[in-house]
Amino acid sequence: MSHFTKLAKANITSANAFAKAAEELGLKVSLNSPAVSYHGRNKIDNADVVIHMIEGDDIALTKNDETGFFDMQADWGYMGQAMVAKTKFKNIGDLQDRLIQLTTKNTIVDKYRREGWRAEFSDAQNGDLNLKLSRAD
């Protein structure tokens, strides 16, 4: 039986940054809503952010009070290939990595903007993100 599995490497600190990352990838996002996996058989009642990948199979972001981070959860094994097919990525690891990379980017941008900086990112040809900071005077 398939089920939600946490992605241990995520270390996400901002639900808003995660939602923005998913939207940048053109994925449908809901806030504070139920998430399902295994064709709707497994459910998280109230996830902070839900990415609706395939009907009946979502990616959920939920706050982990023990660690202070958000857990990114999905049915990575069973539905992983179907999720990848919906995106431009070669495999589920690439999708996970890009979500984490864009979440990190949005977390940094939000932090520096609150501190009075203008933060601009650009994509390098090798997939890296380049950051340019300037004073927002």
C-alpha positions in Angstrom: 0.0 0.0 0.0 1.3 3.4 -0.8 1.3 6.3 1.6 2.6 9.8 2.3 6.4 9.8 2.8 8.3 12.7 4.2 11.2 14.1 2.2 14.0 14.3 4.8 16.3 16.7 2.8 13.9 19.5 2.5 14.4 21.7 5.6 11.7 24.2 4.5 11.1 27.1 6.8 8.5 29.1 4.8 5.1 27.8 3.6 4.7 30.9 1.5 8.0 30.4 -0.3 7.1 26.8 -1.0 3.7 27.9 -2.5 5.5 30.5 -4.7 8.0 27.8 -5.9 5.2 25.5 -6.9 3.4 28.4 -8.7 6.7 29.2 -10.6 6.6 25.6 -11.9 3.1 26.2 -13.1 1.5 23.8 -10.5 -1.9 24.2 -8.9 -1.6 25.2 -5.2 -4.1 25.3 -2.3 -3.4 26.7 1.2 -4.7 25.1 4.4 -6.5 22.3 2.7 -6.7 18.5 2.7 -4.1 16.5 0.8 -4.5 13.0 -0.6 -2.3 10.2 -1.9 -2.7 6.7 -3.2 -5.7 7.7 -5.4 -7.3 9.5 -2.5 -7.1 6.6 -0.1 -4.7 8.3 2.3 -5.4 11.8 3.6 -3.8 14.7 5.5 -6.7 16.7 6.9 -5.2 20.1 6.9 -1.9 20.7 5.1 -0.3 24.2 5.1 0.3 24.0 1.4 -1.0 21.4 -1.1 0.3 21.0 -4.7 -2.3 19.2 -6.7 -0.2 17.0 -9.0 -2.7 14.4 -10.2 -6.3 13.8 -9.2 -6.0 11.8 -6.0 -2.3 12.4 -5.5 -0.9 15.6 -4.0 2.3 16.9 -2.5 1.6 18.2 1.0 3.6 20.7 3.1 2.9 20.4 6.9 4.5 22.1 9.9 6.6 19.7 12.1 6.4 21.2 15.6 9.3 19.0 16.7 11.9 20.3 14.2 10.4 23.7 13.4 10.6 22.9 9.7 7.9 22.0 7.2 7.7 18.4 6.0 7.2 17.9 2.2 5.2 14.7 1.8 3.9 12.8 -1.1 3.5 9.2 -2.4 7.0 9.6 -4.0 7.3 5.9 -4.9 4.0 4.8 -6.3 3.0 8.0 -8.0 6.4 9.6 -8.6 6.6 8.8 -12.3 3.1 10.1 -13.0 4.0 13.3 -11.1 7.2 13.7 -13.2 5.2 13.1 -16.4 3.1 16.2 -15.5 6.2 18.3 -15.3 9.3 18.9 -17.4 11.6 16.9 -15.1 13.4 13.7 -15.9 12.7 12.0 -12.5 11.1 12.6 -9.2 14.5 13.6 -7.6 14.8 16.5 -10.1 11.3 17.7 -9.3 12.0 17.5 -5.6 15.3 19.3 -6.0 13.8 22.1 -8.1 11.0 22.7 -5.6 13.5 22.9 -2.8 15.8 25.2 -4.8 13.0 27.6 -5.7 11.6 27.5 -2.1 15.1 28.5 -0.9 15.2 31.3 -3.5 11.9 32.7 -2.4 12.8 32.4 1.3 16.0 34.4 0.7 14.2 37.0 -1.4 11.5 37.5 1.2 14.1 37.8 4.0 16.2 40.4 2.2 13.3 42.5 1.0 12.0 42.7 4.6 15.5 44.1 5.5 15.4 46.8 2.8 17.3 45.0 0.0 16.4 44.5 -3.6 17.0 40.8 -4.4 17.1 39.6 -7.9 17.7 36.0 -9.1 18.6 34.8 -12.5 18.9 31.2 -13.8 22.4 30.2 -15.0 22.7 27.8 -17.9 23.8 25.0 -15.6 20.6 25.2 -13.5 22.2 27.3 -10.7 20.5 30.5 -9.4 22.5 33.7 -9.2 21.6 36.3 -6.6 22.1 40.0 -7.0 21.5 42.3 -3.9 21.3 46.0 -4.0 20.0 48.6 -1.5 16.3 49.4 -2.1 16.6 53.2 -1.4 
